[in-house]
Amino acid sequence: MSGLRERKKRATREALSWEALRLAVERGIENVLVEDIATAVGVSPRTFNNYFSSKYEAIVWRELDRMVRIGDILRERPPDEPFWQSIEQAVLAIYGNDDETTPPDKSWTEGVRELVSSPLLTAEYLKADAAMSRALAEAIADRLGMDVERDMYPQVVAGAVGAACSVAQQRWMNADPLVPLGPLIREALGHLTDLKGGEP
């Protein structure tokens, strides 16, 4: 029963985050109220506040959740798989793969680009970046049998992977003509492995 309850809670959190993002892209973040997000999901503002402290936190949560899930997938990859291959597979499991051939909608990418450049989200993105890097570093340390507090390597790799994903997303938002995200993520990760040139 507790598993079902947790799944329902996660589904509600995901729905609230998605509607916060969608409405902010469509209307502009300053024109979206918590009440609007709650109504779109079919819950009360009080329920929204049980999950998020603000509309800004709800929007940014999606990126934090992606990095947490990448870490979870990394832990589950075959133990004999080369480390950088495991990293690539974990990231692509969340962000897409080379089979994606349909470019995004132009109005959506323009809206996302405007949203992420809003100074209203700056503080939330900074908090999320730190949490994302920590979550992935812990997963990398688990994968490699390292100590995330003592060893620098997991934190350095986590920062590099996060940066690669961020650069790919920026390229995706600004691409003309539009392109799918998956191949850009793969290309960005490829640059990391080129720099590394081996295993830890």
Phi, psi and omega in degrees: 000320181296326178296319178295319179298317180294323178294321178295319179296319179294319179298321178294316179300315180297318181296317179296318179295316180297315181293325175299316178294311183301312181295321179294322178292318184286321188254339193096135189299329182289346181258013181245129177254157174305321179300323179296317181295313180299317180298319181297330180268341181088030177233174180272158174304326178298319177297318176306313183292343173288339183254321184224148179275345181197167176294331180292316177298321180298319181294312186286337182306327183301318180290319177299316181296323178300315182291324176298317181291326175300317178298318179298318180293320179302318179297333185266354180293155181305134185297336181268003179285137177306140187305310184291331174294320177297318178301311182299315182295321179294316180293316182291335177297334180262316188267350178121177182216182185291350178283348178288118182241353183264117179293159180286169177285134185298318181296328179291311181297323177295319179294319178295318180300317179293322182294311185290342177273357182290128177297342179295337182261355188304311183297319180293321179294322179296316178297317181294321180301316180296317180292321179296314181297320180295315182299316181288322179299320178296320179292320179296318178298318177299316182298320187262001181068034180253172177254117185295337179276326185267321186266133181284330189307311181301321181290322179295314180295318179299317178297320180293318179295317177299319179294319179298316178296320180295317179297317179297320179293322177297318178297320179298317182292331186255003184294140176214105009285167181295148180223156175290157184283323186310307180299328178292320176299315180298318179297315181297318178294326178299325178294326178294315181292328176297320180291321184288308177069020179174192182259157177294000000 
